[in-house]
């Protein structure tokens, strides 16, 4: 099947671009977040393409004054991966690895025209490969991440939010295999209680970015992690990869919500530093389709463009509902660099804690912290 993507010299196999290996869970995804300098307004957006489900979907969500407003979109892909429009929402590459534009024509009271400009060359995170029962691939993903500045505007129920000086955020691009669409009706045996411990902390400071993520197993041992400090304008060879990094999360008692987090790290000269994160508010990732009961990634809604708006107050939602577990906490950040300098900034503290995690005192699928 020949499509517009075949016009570009981007093939990886002898197949046309419409074909992506043999796994039905293959996906190709954009993610974005952005926030004002004081964290009072936070927005996020996403778009996913699922070639073997023949579906494209997306979402745009704004958190302001304690209220989160989201619009979800979906349509049939028609096997055309180069058409990154889904209904009134679109993602456009202005300059690869540097500048991306998001547009949303007015839909149910929300619209936007936003441009992201990267602060430095994106970082490539270690490949995420995770198998269940030793053999079934659950995750096999590559991801690049980039911090940047935003400009443009958002319209929210008649209010114009000007996005400009002081606004920053993060984007990522990931692709590979992960669970999408309808669940697998034939689980791996013997049954194992699900376990996933995930922290992601891209943070913006005045002249640099800091990136840390970790996936821990049930014993608290990381199976995928990286920490990088990147100065503005740095190319790939100038990224400051750190030698060690470990997160210490302080939980709200009885929950799986982080009240704060300290990332202690050393650079390659064995000098120490810390990143302190203090949450200001929380953004529900289901507002972008993550673990959403209806608009989950890759769900079949309709062959024709479809959309729906949803609003809620994140602070009033029950943390223990599995659909509410995945959040990004907009957080004040203080970086003490290895040279002793101190920097104040803002970023996101993403959390998804399911199952056992010995260092946190988690013993079952959804018990709270002591």
Secondary structure by P-SEA (a helix, b strand, c coil): ccccccccccccccccccccccccccccccccccccccccbbbbbcccccccccccccbbbbbcccbbbbbbbbccccccccccccccccccccccccbbbbbbcccccccbbbbbbbccccccccbbbbbcccccccccbbbbbbbbbbbbbbbcccbbbbbccccccbbbbbbccccccccccccccccccbbbbbbbbbcccccbbbbbbbcccccccccccbbbbbcccccccccccccbbbbbbbcccccccccbbbbbbccccccccbbbbbbcccccccccccccccccccccccccccbbbbbbcccccccccccccbbbbbbbbbbbccccbbbbbcccbbbbbccccccccccccccccc
